[in-house]
């Protein structure tokens, strides 16, 4: 394997500091204890929202790959340990993404890697001010509503940051890539609790998503989708709702047709496959 395609670019959504006087505010004293995120679950959401972006643009979803996941988690932890973003690593056998994929037993003809830092609070692109008083230092967010991100929100925020960067978006939209692994690790950035995210892409695959078929009929103003998958995964139909959250509307066991009557309200509906073994939901077709 000697043909290598590498597109590795760093994304960072930082906060904009504002040194104005205190206002009617949310502060770091108001928001309560930080939520402890499940890193595996957060990584699964990174894969889900990455695949939403691909499916919305007519591409097949990327398949979860455990070797790529290990490489992604390793680099996210490495960046967190160093306190900065880097695609290289000063450790034997782990110098670049290709080395790390091989280290964990993976193979590739072509690969890519995206990395990012995201604040644990939803403070990206929000102005804030630092103050101190007799109780110590604190941050005042003015009139912004600030809260700790959960696993789904963190995964979505990371993918959004990559989609807002042309180089990272090119990796996500690369039709040569077939598989993905994601990793997330806690750390700090600019004095704030943050998470380092990494996604690694390669060209190997597992599921044949072309076997998911959708037949559509329209009668008396009603649109009905008949969804079948010639494979071992069950079908789920989901709706994307407020704040990019999802709602499962319909399910069908493996090998069974899923009949979905599309509501007159709502906009973003997807036919998905669910891999229970790894708790991963693959959006395959927009409905």
Phi, psi and omega in degrees: 000107186230000178266121186235130172243121182234120172233100185230113186226150184262134175246141176211121172262109180258168176268155177258121183280137179233123185255054176264171181291163181295145180234200175277107205227158155270136176234171178295348176272348184266338197269353177085183183293146179295139175288133176272115185274146171277114187294321179296315180295319177300318179297323178295323177292326175302315179296316181301308184289331172299317181289327174302316180298320180291313182297322178299339182249017173083013178262155174288152177291160176271144182266136175301135179228122186294327179291321177292325177298315179299319178295321181291316179296321180299315183288325176298317179293321179298314179297319179297318180296322180280334180084018177204169181267133177205145175268349179259169177212134183271056178223143185303129177077005184232023190298317183225172182304321179299319177299318185290323177300313179296321181303325182263017172090010180268166176230160180198152164259327180214148181212167175208163180212136172241142175225156182201163168240134175228140178293147176293331172271157177279059187254001179299134180064020175249138178283151177206167180229145177260136177223168172214148177217197183297341179271352180117193182278150174205165179246134179251123183263014179062228182264014178281141172275119186238138180208162176287135179283141173271184185299315181295315181295321179295315178300317180294320180297319179296314180295321178300319180297319179291322180292339178274006178236127188299319181293317178292319178299323178298322175298312182298325183267004183290115183289346177285338180278138180239339186225164186208151167223144180232149178218146181222140179216138180288155178187202176228153173213130179052036177082002182246146174299129187217174175230135176264126182243147179216138169231138182239133183244148172210183189255001177276163188209172180229301184273145174261097185288346178293346179280353173275117185245140179235119173253131185242132176232146178231127180210133179051044176075004180251135178253124180240132177253130172254115189246126179228150176225121179275072182189184188272003183260140176286157179264135171237141170251127182237160173239133173276123185243204186303140178059030178061022171282167181236155176227127178279122184259330187204144175225155175213137182293163182304134179082002181249139178291138177254118178262121183232116175269115186290126180294158178284339176255165183091161187229317189251104179239143183223140168272125186235161169244140183244122177260099184295326183303322181245009179051053182234130179255122181257110168290129185246317181221137171281137182255000000 
